[in-house]
Amino acid sequence: MPGTKEIRVKIKSVQNTRKITKAMEMVAASKMRKAQERMRRARPYGEKIRNIAAHISHANPEYRHPFLVSRDSVKRVGLIVITTDKGLCGALNTNLLRMVLSQCKTWQAEGEEIDVCCIGNKGFGFMQRLGANIVSHAVQLGDRPQMDKLIGTIKVMLDGYANDRFDRLVIGYTRFINTMKQEPMLEQLLPLSGERMGAPETVWDYLYEPEAKAVLDQVMTRYIEAIIFQAVAENMASEQSARMVAMKAASDNAADLIDELTLIYNKNRQAGITKELSEIVGGAAAV
């Protein structure tokens, strides 16, 4: 059994760790509220541009945008993986990357090659260790999603699809459900399907100025960018929620461990006092 000094040192160490995890829990709780607010503020724009894209997809212009045209065969897949830059957020990244790895193995078994775009340091490191073909990446995004940091990375993938470098574009991210639940998602981004955009109740007809190609190119590109930006915002809200829950669990476990160690320390101390008393009594009796 360890001595009282060793137990005291261990209690002090756990107490210091608990102070750190408690502070990180409070910081994550503060950031979580702000991240959720940013995520909700981005939703009206996403819904509106989705509505416009749905009407355009059902209209009959003389120009059909490549993002709306399905390819007959898929030989190469573009994959956008959105993860966090930092750890200590539970199994958030692990669940998503496990799903991505399983899907990549399925694609490779079907003979499809994969080009990867990584947003977030954890996914970037994982894909590097995996030996994947990384064509673009964005890391160190901070706590607030910024479109200027994402636009170059996204453009590489959109240009690749438009230039027929790959035939399908898929995005993987963690969707925010609530504070206690975050769900890893793997969704097809391109070609745009009716399920994602929804079917409008009435079909609008448009007059395009200067021409349909220029207008549709802009609208479709903005629509894809809005989807990816919303996915990054959802992932950041999920990150802060998962980190708060993980740090709370760590703080609670540290408190339980401190209680157990304190009990052991008191038992050890009591046993030492009893032994000393027995020795004093035995010595007095011998005299």
C-alpha positions in Angstrom: 0.0 0.0 0.0 1.4 3.5 -0.9 2.4 5.8 1.9 0.5 8.9 3.0 3.0 11.2 1.2 2.5 9.5 -2.2 -1.3 9.6 -1.8 -1.1 13.3 -0.9 1.0 14.0 -4.0 -1.5 12.1 -6.2 -4.5 13.9 -4.7 -2.8 17.3 -5.4 -2.1 16.2 -9.0 -5.7 15.1 -9.6 -7.0 18.4 -8.1 -4.8 20.4 -10.4 -6.1 18.4 -13.4 -9.7 19.0 -12.3 -9.1 22.7 -12.2 -7.9 22.6 -15.8 -10.8 20.5 -17.0 -13.3 22.6 -15.1 -11.9 25.8 -16.7 -12.0 24.2 -20.2 -15.6 23.1 -19.5 -16.6 26.7 -18.7 -14.8 28.1 -21.8 -16.4 25.5 -24.0 -19.9 26.3 -22.6 -19.3 30.0 -23.4 -18.1 29.3 -26.9 -20.9 26.7 -27.5 -23.6 29.4 -27.1 -21.9 31.7 -29.6 -21.3 28.8 -32.1 -24.9 27.8 -31.9 -26.0 31.3 -32.4 -23.8 31.7 -35.5 -25.1 28.4 -36.9 -28.7 29.5 -36.5 -28.0 32.8 -38.0 -26.6 31.1 -41.1 -29.7 29.0 -41.6 -32.1 31.6 -43.1 -29.6 32.4 -45.9 -29.1 28.7 -46.6 -32.8 28.0 -46.7 -33.5 30.9 -49.1 -30.7 30.0 -51.5 -31.8 26.4 -51.4 -35.3 27.5 -52.3 -34.0 29.5 -55.3 -31.8 26.6 -56.4 -34.8 24.2 -56.2 -36.9 26.4 -58.5 -34.0 26.8 -60.9 -33.4 23.0 -61.0 -37.1 22.5 -62.0 -37.1 25.3 -64.5 -36.4 24.8 -68.2 -33.7 27.2 -69.3 -31.8 26.8 -72.5 -28.7 26.1 -70.4 -28.4 23.1 -68.0 -25.8 23.7 -65.3 -23.2 20.8 -64.9 -23.9 20.7 -61.1 -27.5 19.5 -62.0 -26.5 16.8 -64.5 -25.9 13.3 -63.2 -23.0 11.3 -64.6 -23.7 7.8 -66.1 -20.6 6.2 -64.4 -18.5 7.2 -61.5 -14.8 6.6 -61.8 -13.5 9.2 -59.3 -15.0 10.7 -56.2 -14.2 14.0 -54.6 -14.5 14.0 -50.8 -14.7 17.0 -48.5 -14.0 16.0 -44.8 -14.8 18.6 -42.1 -13.2 18.0 -38.7 -12.0 20.1 -35.8 -8.5 21.7 -35.5 -8.2 20.7 -31.8 -8.9 17.6 -29.8 -10.4 17.0 -26.3 -13.9 16.8 -27.8 -14.7 13.2 -27.1 -15.4 10.8 -30.0 -16.6 13.6 -32.3 -13.8 13.3 -34.9 -13.4 9.5 -34.4 -17.0 8.7 -35.3 -16.9 10.8 -38.5 -13.5 9.5 -39.6 -14.5 5.9 -39.0 -17.6 6.5 -41.2 -15.4 8.2 -43.9 -12.8 5.3 -43.8 -15.6 2.7 -44.2 -17.1 4.5 -47.2 -13.6 5.0 -48.8 -13.0 1.2 -48.6 -16.4 0.7 -50.3 -15.5 3.1 -53.1 -12.1 1.5 -53.6 -13.7 -2.0 -53.7 -15.9 -0.7 -56.5 -12.8 0.6 -58.4 -13.4 4.3 -57.7 -10.5 6.6 -57.0 -10.7 9.3 -54.4 -9.6 12.9 -54.2 -9.8 14.4 -50.7 -10.2 18.0 -49.4 -9.6 18.4 -45.7 -11.1 21.2 -43.6 -9.7 21.0 -40.1 -6.4 19.8 -38.7 -7.6 16.4 -37.3 -9.0 15.2 -40.7 -5.9 16.5 -42.5 -3.6 14.5 -40.3 -5.7 11.4 -40.5 -5.8 11.5 -44.3 -2.1 12.1 -44.5 -1.5 9.0 -42.3 -3.9 7.1 -44.5 -1.9 8.0 -47.7 -4.9 9.6 -49.4 -4.6 11.9 -52.4 -5.2 15.3 -50.7 -5.8 18.0 -53.3 -6.6 20.9 -51.0 -6.9 21.7 -47.3 -7.7 24.4 -44.8 -6.6 24.3 -41.2 -6.5 26.7 -38.2 -9.9 28.2 -38.9 -10.4 29.4 -35.3 -13.7 29.5 -33.5 -15.6 31.5 -36.1 -16.1 30.1 -39.7 -14.9 32.6 -42.3 -15.7 32.2 -46.0 -12.4 33.9 -47.1 -10.4 31.0 -45.5 -12.7 28.4 -47.2 -13.2 29.8 -50.6 -9.9 28.7 -52.2 -10.2 25.2 -50.8 -13.8 24.8 -52.0 -13.0 26.2 -55.4 -10.5 23.5 -56.1 -13.2 20.8 -55.6 -15.9 22.7 -57.6 -13.5 23.3 -60.5 -12.5 19.6 -60.3 -16.1 18.5 -60.7 -16.8 21.1 -63.5 -13.7 19.9 -65.4 -14.7 16.3 -65.1 -11.8 15.4 -62.9 -14.2 13.5 -60.7 -17.8 12.5 -61.2 -19.3 12.9 -57.7 -18.6 15.2 -54.8 -19.4 14.0 -51.2 -19.2 16.0 -48.0 -18.6 14.6 -44.5 -19.2 16.6 -41.3 -20.8 16.4 -37.9 -24.3 17.8 -37.7 -25.5 19.5 -34.5 -28.6 17.9 -33.1 -28.5 19.3 -29.5 -26.0 19.8 -26.8 -25.8 16.1 -25.9 -26.1 14.7 -29.4 -24.0 15.3 -32.6 -24.4 13.1 -35.6 -21.7 12.3 -38.2 -23.1 12.8 -41.7 -21.9 11.8 -45.2 -23.9 13.4 -47.9 -23.7 13.7 -51.7 -23.0 17.3 -52.7 -22.7 17.1 -56.4 -24.5 16.4 -58.7 -27.3 18.1 -56.9 -30.3 15.8 -56.1 -33.9 16.6 -55.6 -33.9 15.2 -52.1 -31.4 17.9 -50.9 -33.0 20.9 -52.5 -36.6 19.7 -52.2 -39.4 20.0 -54.7 -41.0 23.5 -55.0 -44.8 23.7 -54.7 -45.0 25.8 -57.9 -42.4 26.1 -60.7 -41.1 29.6 -61.4 -40.1 30.7 -64.8 -37.2 33.2 -65.1 -35.9 35.8 -67.4 -32.2 35.7 -67.3 -30.0 38.8 -67.8 -27.4 38.9 -69.3 -27.8 35.2 -70.0 -28.8 31.9 -68.3 -25.2 30.6 -68.1 -23.8 33.6 -66.3 -26.6 33.7 -63.8 -26.8 29.9 -63.1 -23.0 29.7 -62.7 -23.1 32.3 -59.9 -26.2 31.0 -58.2 -25.1 27.3 -58.2 -21.6 28.2 -57.0 -23.0 30.3 -54.1 -25.4 27.6 -53.2 -22.7 25.0 -52.8 -20.5 27.5 -50.9 -23.5 28.1 -48.6 -24.0 24.4 -48.0 -20.3 23.9 -47.1 -20.2 27.1 -44.9 -23.3 25.8 -43.0 -21.6 22.4 -42.6 -18.5 24.1 -41.1 -20.7 26.1 -38.7 -22.6 23.0 -37.7 -19.3 21.2 -37.1 -18.0 24.0 -34.9 -21.2 24.1 -32.8 -20.9 20.3 -32.4 -17.2 20.6 -31.4 -17.9 23.1 -28.6 -20.8 21.0 -27.3 -18.8 17.8 -27.4 -15.9 19.4 -25.7 -18.1 20.8 -22.9 -19.6 17.4 -22.3 -16.2 15.7 -22.4 -14.6 18.2 -20.0 -17.6 17.9 -17.6 -17.2 14.1 -17.6 -13.5 14.5 -16.9 -14.2 16.9 -14.0 -16.7 14.6 -12.5 -14.3 11.6 -12.8 -11.6 13.6 -11.2 -13.9 14.5 -8.3 -14.7 10.8 -7.8 -11.1 9.9 -7.9 -10.2 12.6 -5.3 -12.9 11.2 -3.0 -11.5 7.6 -3.4 -7.9 8.8 -2.7 -9.0 10.8 0.3 -10.7 7.8 1.8 -7.5 5.7 1.2 -5.4 8.4 2.7 -7.6 8.6 5.8 -7.5 4.8 6.2 -3.7 4.8 5.8 -3.4 7.7 8.4 -5.7 6.0 10.8 -3.7 2.7 10.5 -0.5 4.6 11.2 -1.9 6.3 14.3 -3.2 2.9 15.6 0.1 1.3 15.1 1.9 4.1 17.0 -0.5 3.8 19.9 -0.1 0.1 20.0 3.7 0.5 20.1 3.4 3.1 23.0 1.1 0.8 25.0 3.3 -2.2 24.4 6.4 -0.3 25.5 4.7 1.0 28.6 3.5 -2.5 29.5 7.1 -3.9 29.0 8.5 -1.3 31.4 
